[in-house]
Amino acid sequence: MKIGILTSSRADYGIYLPLLRELKKDFFFNLEIIAFGTHLSKKHGFTLLDIAKDKYDTIHQITSLVEDDNEKGIAISYGNTFLKFSDFWSVQKFDLVFCLGDRFEMSAAVQASIPFGIKFAHIHGGETTLGAIDNIYRHQITIASHSHFVSTSMHLLKVEQLIGNSNRIFNIGSLSLNGIKNFKPINKLTFYNHFKIVNKPYALVTFHPETVSSKVNFNFAKEMSKALTTISDKINLVITMPNADTLGSVYRKELHILKTKNPESVLLVENFGKINYFNAMHYSSILIGNTSSGIIEAASFNKYVINVGKRQLGRIHSENLINTTFDSKSIINNTISCLKTPFFEGENIYYKPHSVDNIIKIIKNND
């Protein structure tokens, strides 16, 4: 069975990893990676090299993003991706192609396939993020897909509503949490030395733009900077950089200024990779920002999350989230209060055991 894997960023590749390892070992499958998006961007760490290190027999490379991340630039990148994939799908045939999440370039790749009748298996459909245009892209991908692997029973119901039936929708939990119960962090000092992290408590920080009302990001980036400046006087910050969203560069600029002003207490990391990001989460004191990892994964690491703004608005979540507005005082006060709180001890609603095994059984028995 010939399987394609659409991966456009460090984030989705990290989520795919448990599935990729098992598909690679199973002689039933002929696995090919289709790498595009920020994987081929030097600005975003050229993470194609990380994929190459995992030694797949076939890695297709498709370059389509432009440098501008304003509204027009995103639209041009979407169009370029659509055109490049119209050529790709016209010559490449697969029995099934996996796609994941809600990125604009993922949507473009999937939409380009429709005339060619490509069968897609969509992971993480049915979710809601009202503060990001990704919400639209996610639902577009769902409607164009053949099979659906969702993360909760509520998301299963949403996919049913979108496609108008209950066929080929499977609740397997979050793929990124596969095997999380057996996760063992690497030695603390080894990890710290590798990434030049100071051996002190730190907050793990990730901010992305709110792309529904993109112009607000100029103000939001300033509020983020003010809040992090004050918080960095109380605890060190390890910050992962924004992805290629509309006006992500506005946040990048503020974060580089913050680093310049506070070189001892602020560390900027372009790309941890999945396992090292899990290590970073394990050793952190708290998460701050508006990334999906705070919603989906942090509870499994017993971490509280200061979830800022509306980017993740609408996502169901565990009880470890403290929601706040894009207001520096609110971010500061909630962070200081949360730092006094013991580790989160509740359950992660996104966890289900044996996610990968269940996906493999399903695709062997249902296609």
Summary of the structure (lengths in Angstrom):
residues: 367
radius of gyration: 19.8
end to end distance: 9.9
largest distance: 57.6
contacts: 1272
relative contact order: 0.13
helix: 47%
strand: 16%
